[in-house]
């Protein structure tokens, strides 16, 4: 069992339940040490006086708030400690809000909130069920590690979760941060309907286990390849191009066509093959060229046509797959550089890998 990062009590009204806070997420980033090139010597960071270029002891360092260029208000560590919010012993819920009213942009980090002892499980379970049925979250101010947080306590999968949140003045205004946002764009009913159809056809179930950090995998493979002395492959594939406004409807239609189920396409291809075989049976002979010699041109043409149809069908089938599904196929085929590819690049690489090679 993990150790709690905080223990205290959770209160709402006159109800109190002792709780413990646990970290809910962890990072798996690959970490590197800094070395001097050509050696195995570690490079360390030192605190240096930028004027004298001499190293400064940690005990001699104070904090300074710059009020003008080169002018600072000096603040001692003890002074900050005196006004620090300290460590809360209580998560006192001030009120409950509808979860649907809280924009996800306000949520920051997630913690698990569990009961501190089996004797408090009934009170804990009561709050879990009540919040779940009401669809609400409890808001509370909470201090930990010398910082004060706005938090939301919610019910999720039979337990409580605590989310630290951003304050309103910490959330940037999108209109002032992002350029080229559309003000009011006129869209035709057909464009909107086609886009909605495409979204519906590409709808998938949320399965978090299907999504993983491909860059982390690529970094680890890079280290393993270098350690084993293997050749390092770089990703290939065309860069995705922006959709031209003039060709928007055409792009939407082609996307819909590519998103159709492969089973439907297979059913439409079948009658063509049957018709071809029936026609051959009725004639009772193979086509011949001048001079009485059997012609191979028709046969070759038919094979080429079949190859084209198969290639086109395969391309449409790939278009219907998600990036995760394309990545799984690329992994099976051991396509180099797949973890850094976009969805379009993965599709292009799979198409190239499935293309028949000419005999030399």
N, C-alpha and C positions, 0 to 999 in steps of 0.2 A: 504494500500500500504506500502511496506517495505521502510525503510529509506536507501538512498544510502550511501555506505562506502567511496565514493570519487566522487567529481565533478570537471569538467574541460572541455577541448576541445579536440576533435579528429581532426587531420589535415592530409590530403594527397594531395601533390602538393599545390595548392593555395586554395583548398577547406577546409573550417573549419566548424565544427558542434559541438556545446556545448552538452556534454554527461554526464551521471551519471552512476556510477558503482554499481552493486548490487550483493550480494552473491547469487550464484546459487545452492549451495549444503549445506546440514546440516547433522550433525551426530546425531544418535538416540541411542548412546551407553548408557546403564544403568550405572548410576554413584552411587558409594557407598561411605560412610564416613568410616573412620578408627576409631574403638572403642577399648577400652581395654577389653579383654576377661572377661566375667562375669559381666560387667557393661554397662551402657549406656553413659560412659564418652568418649567424643571425644578426639582423639589423634592429636596433632598439631605438625607441623614442625617448628623448630626454627633454626636460623642461629647461629652456635656455633663455637667459635675459637677452632680448633682441638688440639691446644697445651695447652691452659688454661682451656678449657671446659666451658668457660663463653660465655653467649649470647652477640652477637654483634649487635648494632643498625644499621639500614639500612643506615643511613647517614654516617656511618664510613666504609662502604664497597666500595672498589674500584676494578677495574678489573686488572688482572695480566696475561700477556702472558708468559708461561714457555719457557725459552730458554735452560735451563739445569735443572737437578734435583735439586730442591730447589732454583733456580734462576729465577726471574721474571722481566719482563719489566712492570712497573706500568703505567696504562693508566687511567686518570681521566675521569669521565662522560662528563665534559665540552669539553675535547679534542675530544672525539668521536662525540659529537654534532656538533663541528665545521666542521668536514669532512663528516658528514652524508649527503646523497643525498637529504635529506629533502623530500618535498612533491611536486611531479610534478603537474604542472597545465595543461600540454599538453601531449597527446599521439600522438607523431609525427611519422607517419608511414614512415619508411626509404625505404621500398621496399615490393614487393609482391612475394610470392613463391607458387608453386603448393602444395596443401594439400597432394597429394599422395606422395610427396617427403619427408614429415616430418614423421619420425618414432614416433609412439604414445608414446614411452618411454620418449620423451622430454616434453610432456605435464604434468603439475602439477595440478594447481587448476583452476576452471572455474568460471567466473563471467558473469553476464548479463550486456550488455552495451546498455543503452537506451537514447533517445533524452531528453534534458533538456528543455522542453517547446514545445507546439504544433506548434509554428512557425518554428521549425527546422525539422519537420517531413519529408518534401520533400527531403531535402539534405540527411537526415538519410536513407530514403527509397531508394534513388539513390545508396548509397554505399552498402546497403543490396543486392539490385538486381544485381549490377555490380559484386560484389564478388561471388554471387551465380552462375551467368552465367559463370564467368571465372574459377570457381573452385579453387580460390586462397585465401590466407590468408595474411594479412598485418603484417609485423614484426616491432616492435617498442620497444625501451627502455623506462622503466616507473618506477618511484620511488613512493613508498607508505609505510608509517609506518617505515621510517628510513631504508628501504632496496630497492635496485635497482633490477628490474626484466627485463628479456627478455620476451616479450609478443607476442602473435599471435592473431590478430583480424580476425574473420571469420563470414560468414553468415550462420545462422542455423534457419530454421523454421520461416522465415520472420523477424528475428531480428539479432542483432550483439552479438556475444559472444567474450569475451576476456579470453584467456588462459595464465596464467603465465607458464613459461617454464624453464627447467633446462638448464644450460650452458653446453657446450660440455665436460668440464673437471669435471662435476658433475656426468656424466653417466659412470658407471663402465664398464670395458671391460669384456664381458661374458666369454671369453676364459681364463682369469686369475682368474675369480671369481668362475666359476663352474667347478667342477672336473668330470671326466669320460664322457666328451662330445665325441660323435663319430667323428672320423676324416673322414674316407671314408668307409662306410659300403656297401657291395655288397648285393643288394636286387634283388630277381627274379621278372620278369614281372608279374607272377601270384600273388605274395605277394602284389605288389604295386596295381594291378588291384583290388584284393579282398578288400584291405584296403580302396581304393577309393570308391568301391561299398558300403561298410559299412558306410563310411562318408556320402555318398549320401542318404542312407536309413534312417540315423539318423538326417538328416538336418531338422531344425525347423525354424519357423519365429521368429525374435527378438521381444519379447514382454517384456519390462522391468518390467511391473507390475506383471509378473508371478514369478519374482525372489525377494526373501525377506530374511532378516537376521533371519534365524531359531534359531541361538544361542541367539539372543536378546529375541526372544519369549520364549525360554526355561528358560532363566534367570528370566524373569518376572513371568513365571508360577511357577518357584521354589520359588520365594518370596511369591506369592499368596498361594501356597500349605503350606508353613511353617507358614504363617499368619493364615491359616484356620486349622492348625494342621493335615493336610492330610499327608499320607505316600508319601515319595519322591521316585519315580521310577528312576532307572538308565537304560541307553540304553543297549540293548543286541544285539547280532548278530555277525557273524564271521568276522574277519578282512580280507580285500581283499588281495589276494595273487598275487605276481608279475608273469607275463606271462613268462614261460620258453621259451628260444629261440628255442629249439628243437620242442616245441609244438605250435609255432607261427601260422603256417598255419591252424592247427586244431582249435586254438582259434578264428582265423578270420572266418573260415567256420561256427563254432558254433554261433558266434556273428551274422553273416548274417542270419542264420536260425532263431535265436531268434528275429531278427529285422523285419522279414517278417510280413505283415499285418495280424492281427487276423482274418479278414474276409476271407482271402484266406485259412487259416487253417480250419475255420468252414466249408467251402465248401468241403474240402477234407474229413472231418469226416462224412458228411451227407450220402454218399453212403454206408458206413459201416453199419449204423443203418438200412437203407432200406433193405440191403441184409439180415441182420439177421432176420428182421420181415417176409420177403418173404419166407425164408427157413422154419420158424416155420409154416407158413400158408400151405406150401406144404405137410409137414409131417402129419399135422392134429392131432398130439398128442405130449405130453411132454415126454421127455426121462425118463425112469424108471430104477431103480436099480434092482439088483437081489432080488427075493422074491416078486416081484410085487409091492413093495412100491415105491411111488413117491420119486424121488431123489431130494435133495435140493442142492447137490454139484455143479451141473451145473449152477443152478440159482445163487448160491453164487459166483461161479467163474466168471459168466458174470457180476455180480454187481461189483466184485472186479476189473475186467478188465475195466469196464466203469469208475470206480473211478480213476484208473491209467491214463486212457486216458484224463479224465477231468482235473486231476492234472497236467499232462504234458502240456496240452493245456494252462491252466492258467499260468503255469510257463513261457511258450513261450510268452504269451501275456504280462506278466509283464516285460519280457526282452526287449520288444519293447517300453516301456514307458521311458520318461525322468525322471530325479531325481525329478523335480518339480511335475510331474504327480503322481509319486510314493508317494511323501510326502503328496499330497492332499488326496490320498486314505488312507494313514496311519492316517491322521488327522480325516477322517471320521470314521475310526475304533478305534480311540483313542488309538493308539499303544503307549505305554510309551517310552520315550527317543528318539522319532523319530527325533527331531530337531538336535541331535548330530550324527545321523547316516550318513554313506556314502550311495551312491546309491545302492551298493551291499547289504549293511546291511538292507536298506529299503525293497528291493526286498525279502530278506530272511525272514524278519519279516512279510511281507504280505503273503508269501507262508505259513508260520507257522500259521498265523491267519485264513487262508482259508482252512487249512487242517481239514477234518472232525474228530470230537472227538469221541472216542469209548464210547459206553454206558456202565456205571458201573453196 
